[in-house]
């Protein structure tokens, strides 16, 4: 296995892509610093064993102003996640070991790699999309795809909504405590690991209690998408309920959508 690409120069043994790298890599305690904070340039990891896909996606993302790191398989992707400051990852579901689905699950098991993930796959059935989202992906794109649409989806997962500047510094509901500045969540003092999108969804619900929102409305207001698979919302709600346990107050209003109850009720959906 070759070394992952980490320089601006085109490697002699990799003819299909170069990689940009800025000077900002890590911060204190080994926590990755977002490019949105460090100089305003985000770094996107592309992990795919197809050189044509890598090259096309890289060119579109660089055209959008992103820096790009390239991995040719799951092992190179793991190396880059451990050494580079990555702001979002585009992972091929079928790439050699570990594949994108396995890598995504691994990233979601801890706090270290809480970066947005978009899965690329040739498997387009609804069950496949739901499996990818349940693995912890923020979005799921089926091959063949429009490179421009993928670039727009990368831009979307990098966008955080609502802005923390518009939120109280702390939100609470029973044993649930949310620090919006630190983007940290606890239940009874126990830290809860949420992805960026799960955190955005939670803060939106906490600040819009006792109001029903359809999946389409949540997709637009939280994801800021005017397009997309509605099952994305369904799976994120399911993951949020699972992680918060008894502290969640998300209720399903059948045929209409979801709401967060201001007061806990005994009939809250599990």
C-alpha positions in Angstrom: 0.0 0.0 0.0 1.4 3.4 -1.0 1.6 6.4 1.3 -1.4 8.7 1.3 -1.0 11.9 -0.7 -0.4 14.9 1.5 1.4 17.5 -0.7 0.5 20.0 -3.3 2.8 18.3 -5.8 1.7 15.5 -8.1 3.3 12.2 -7.0 5.2 10.3 -9.6 3.4 7.0 -8.9 -0.1 8.6 -8.8 -1.1 10.0 -12.2 -4.7 10.9 -11.5 -4.6 13.4 -8.7 -2.6 15.9 -6.7 -3.4 17.0 -3.2 -3.6 20.4 -1.5 -2.5 20.9 2.0 -2.7 24.0 4.2 -0.6 24.7 7.2 -3.3 24.1 9.8 -3.3 20.4 11.0 -4.0 19.8 14.7 -4.7 21.6 17.8 -4.3 20.9 21.5 -5.0 17.4 22.7 -4.8 16.0 19.2 -8.3 17.3 18.3 -8.6 18.1 14.6 -9.2 21.8 13.8 -11.8 22.7 11.2 -10.7 24.5 8.2 -13.7 26.7 8.6 -12.0 28.0 11.8 -8.4 27.8 10.5 -8.1 30.1 7.6 -11.5 29.4 6.2 -10.4 26.6 3.8 -12.0 23.2 4.3 -10.2 19.9 3.6 -12.1 17.1 2.0 -11.0 13.4 2.1 -11.8 11.4 -1.0 -11.4 7.7 -0.6 -12.2 5.6 -3.7 -10.3 2.9 -5.6 -11.6 4.2 -9.0 -9.0 6.7 -10.4 -11.6 8.4 -12.7 -14.0 9.0 -9.8 -11.1 10.4 -7.6 -9.9 12.7 -10.3 -13.3 14.1 -11.3 -14.5 14.6 -7.7 -11.1 16.2 -6.8 -11.3 18.7 -9.6 -14.9 19.8 -8.8 -14.1 20.2 -5.1 -10.9 22.2 -5.8 -12.9 24.4 -8.1 -15.2 25.1 -5.1 -12.2 26.2 -3.2 -11.6 23.2 -1.0 -8.3 21.5 -0.3 -8.4 17.8 -1.1 -6.7 14.7 0.4 -6.8 11.5 -1.6 -6.9 7.9 -0.3 -6.9 4.9 -2.7 -8.4 2.5 -0.2 -9.8 2.3 3.3 -6.4 1.8 5.0 -5.0 5.0 3.4 -8.2 6.8 4.5 -7.5 5.7 8.1 -4.0 7.0 7.9 -5.2 10.4 6.7 -7.9 10.6 9.3 -5.2 10.0 11.9 -2.7 12.6 10.6 -4.6 15.2 8.7 -7.2 17.8 9.7 -10.2 16.5 7.7 -13.5 18.5 7.6 -15.6 16.1 5.6 -15.1 12.7 4.0 -16.4 11.2 0.8 -16.1 7.4 1.1 -16.7 4.7 -1.5 -18.8 1.9 -0.1 -17.1 -0.8 -2.2 -13.4 0.2 -1.9 -11.0 -2.4 -0.6 -10.5 -2.8 3.2 -12.0 -1.4 5.2 -14.8 -0.4 2.9 -16.7 2.9 3.2 -19.5 1.5 5.3 -17.2 -0.2 7.8 -15.0 2.9 8.0 -18.0 5.1 8.6 -19.2 2.9 11.5 -15.7 2.9 12.9 -15.6 6.8 12.7 -18.9 7.0 14.5 -17.9 4.8 17.5 -15.9 7.6 19.1 -15.5 11.4 19.2 -12.3 11.6 17.4 -13.7 11.4 13.8 -16.9 13.4 14.2 -16.7 14.8 10.7 -19.5 14.7 8.1 -19.4 11.6 5.8 -20.9 11.2 2.4 -21.0 7.6 1.1 -20.6 6.9 -2.6 -22.1 3.6 -3.9 -23.5 1.8 -6.9 -26.1 0.3 -4.6 -29.2 2.5 -5.1 -32.0 0.6 -3.4 -33.8 2.3 -0.5 -32.7 -0.4 2.0 -29.1 0.2 0.9 -29.4 4.0 1.5 -31.0 3.4 4.9 -28.2 1.0 5.8 -25.6 3.7 4.9 -27.4 6.4 6.9 -27.8 4.1 9.9 -24.0 3.4 9.7 -23.6 7.1 10.5 -23.4 8.8 7.1 -24.7 12.3 6.7 -25.5 11.8 3.0 -25.6 9.0 0.5 -24.9 9.4 -3.3 -25.6 6.8 -5.8 -23.3 6.1 -8.8 -23.4 7.3 -11.5 -23.7 10.8 -10.1 -23.4 14.4 -11.1 -20.0 15.7 -9.8 -21.6 19.2 -9.5 -24.4 17.8 -7.3 -21.8 16.0 -5.2 -19.9 19.2 -4.7 -23.1 20.9 -3.6 -23.8 18.1 -1.1 -20.3 18.5 0.3 -20.9 22.2 0.7 -24.2 21.4 2.4 -22.7 18.9 5.0 -20.0 21.5 5.8 -22.7 24.1 6.6 -23.9 24.0 10.2 -27.5 25.0 11.0 -28.7 26.9 12.9 -25.7 29.1 13.5 -24.4 28.8 17.1 -24.3 32.6 17.2 -28.1 32.6 17.0 -28.5 30.1 19.9 -28.4 30.4 23.7 -25.0 29.3 25.1 -26.7 26.4 26.9 -29.9 24.4 26.2 -31.5 21.9 28.6 -34.4 19.5 28.8 -34.6 17.4 31.9 -31.3 15.5 32.3 -30.2 16.7 28.9 -27.6 19.5 28.7 -26.3 21.1 25.5 -23.4 23.5 25.2 -23.9 25.2 21.9 -20.5 26.9 21.9 -18.6 23.7 22.6 -21.1 21.6 20.6 -21.2 19.2 23.5 -24.1 17.1 24.8 -24.5 15.3 28.2 -27.3 13.3 29.7 -27.1 13.1 33.5 -23.5 14.3 33.2 -22.6 11.6 30.8 -21.1 12.8 27.5 -23.1 11.9 24.4 -21.2 11.6 21.0 -23.3 13.2 18.2 -22.3 13.9 14.6 -22.5 17.5 13.4 -25.9 16.9 11.7 -27.3 15.1 14.8 -26.2 18.0 16.9 -27.8 20.5 14.5 -31.1 18.5 14.5 -31.1 18.3 18.3 -30.5 22.1 18.7 -33.2 22.9 16.2 -35.8 20.7 17.9 -34.8 22.1 21.4 -35.4 25.7 20.1 -38.6 24.9 18.3 -40.5 22.8 20.9 -44.1 21.7 20.6 -44.2 22.4 16.9 -44.6 19.7 14.3 -42.2 19.7 11.3 -42.5 17.4 8.3 -39.4 15.6 7.0 -39.3 17.9 4.0 -39.3 20.9 6.3 -36.5 19.5 8.5 -34.5 18.7 5.4 -34.8 22.3 4.3 -34.4 24.0 7.8 -31.7 21.8 9.3 -29.9 20.3 6.3 -30.6 23.4 4.2 -31.4 21.1 1.3 -34.0 21.7 -1.3 -33.5 18.2 -2.5 -32.6 14.9 -1.0 -33.9 11.6 0.3 -36.5 12.0 3.1 -35.2 8.8 4.7 -32.2 10.9 5.7 -34.3 12.6 8.3 -36.0 9.4 9.4 -32.7 7.8 10.1 -31.2 10.8 11.9 -34.3 11.0 14.2 -33.8 7.3 14.9 -30.1 7.7 15.8 -30.9 10.7 18.0 -33.5 8.8 20.0 -31.1 5.9 20.4 -28.2 8.0 21.6 -30.3 10.2 24.0 -32.2 7.2 25.4 -34.9 8.2 27.9 -33.8 11.8 27.7 -35.3 12.3 24.2 -38.6 14.0 23.8 -39.0 13.4 20.1 -42.5 12.3 19.1 -43.8 11.1 15.8 -47.0 12.8 14.6 -48.2 10.2 12.1 -48.8 11.6 8.7 -47.3 15.0 9.6 -43.8 14.7 11.0 -41.9 15.1 14.3 -41.9 17.4 17.3 -40.0 17.8 20.5 -42.2 18.0 23.6 -41.4 20.8 26.0 -42.5 18.5 28.8 -41.7 14.8 29.0 -44.7 12.6 28.4 -45.1 8.9 29.0 -46.1 8.2 25.4 -42.9 9.5 23.9 -41.8 7.3 21.0 -38.9 5.0 21.7 
